[in-house]
């Protein structure tokens, strides 16, 4: 899809330089073939970001892949894909973006991205509620987070890439940390179902404390980095036109569904912090020194980036 879309764009504009493509789109009226090309590119974008309705691969891959591979796909791969497409969509296809800041929005690829964002937010959050498998829950959570990231893509044309990249960066750290906890537990016992976390506070206080920070950051609880990630993206979206247009409605939808996300995140923490282990005589979970250093470092990083978000935002 991506290559076919790129081929059509090259055929329409005669260039592979982003500034020349942008100049051509600004000088010529949009054509149906251009719409087909942009839709193909956005399909590939949605697949890369695990955005609904192109998300179907994500839960199976998160569940079946080795922990390290699942963590890489959920963090670095998503960051790379969003970086690529923000740099592609706005500098190259900016004239065909349209407008979603007012109720009378103009047609363009922004409207498609807004639909992908809304679908990802709704499907990801509500599907996560039905999950009993820990990795599949994280997968549907990632789909919901992709919806927020797409909201950041929409806002990037006016406020820049800072809010989006801060959000993706902090989300990636929290996700890698959560998978790291799973990996350490799986060295000695199964950790596939949410109930496998039961009694973790007795088996490993260190893993429990780190998991608490990761999950609360993913849920967007202050003063952790995840809260300020969501705050900056929502604020950027509301700057486009307040609540008068689709971007504002989308921000309100994302804020409302954050409450749904908080529920299934707290289900995980309830198992780790409150529920007693199934076997009262279960052995402690040994944590290798190198794993402990990485987990503690990433957890502290989420706290520090939450207290000093400008450290990352200033870069962009």
Secondary structure, DSSP 8 states (H G I E B T S, - for coil): -HHHHHHHHHHHHS---HHHHHHHHHHS---HHHHHHHHHHHHHHHHHHT-TTS-HHHHHHHHHS-HHHHHHIIIIIHHHHHHHHHHHHHHHHGGG----SSSS---SHHHHHHHHHHHHHHHHHHHHHT--BHHHHHHHHHHHHHHHHHHHHHHHHHH-SHHHHHHHHHHHHHHHHHHHHHHHHHTTS---BGGGGTTHHHH-HHHHHHHHHHHHHHHT-TTSHHHHHHHHHHHHHHTTTTTSSHHHHHHHHHHHHHHHHHHHHHHHHHHHHTS--SSTT-------HHHHHHHHHHHHHHHHHHH-THHHHTT-
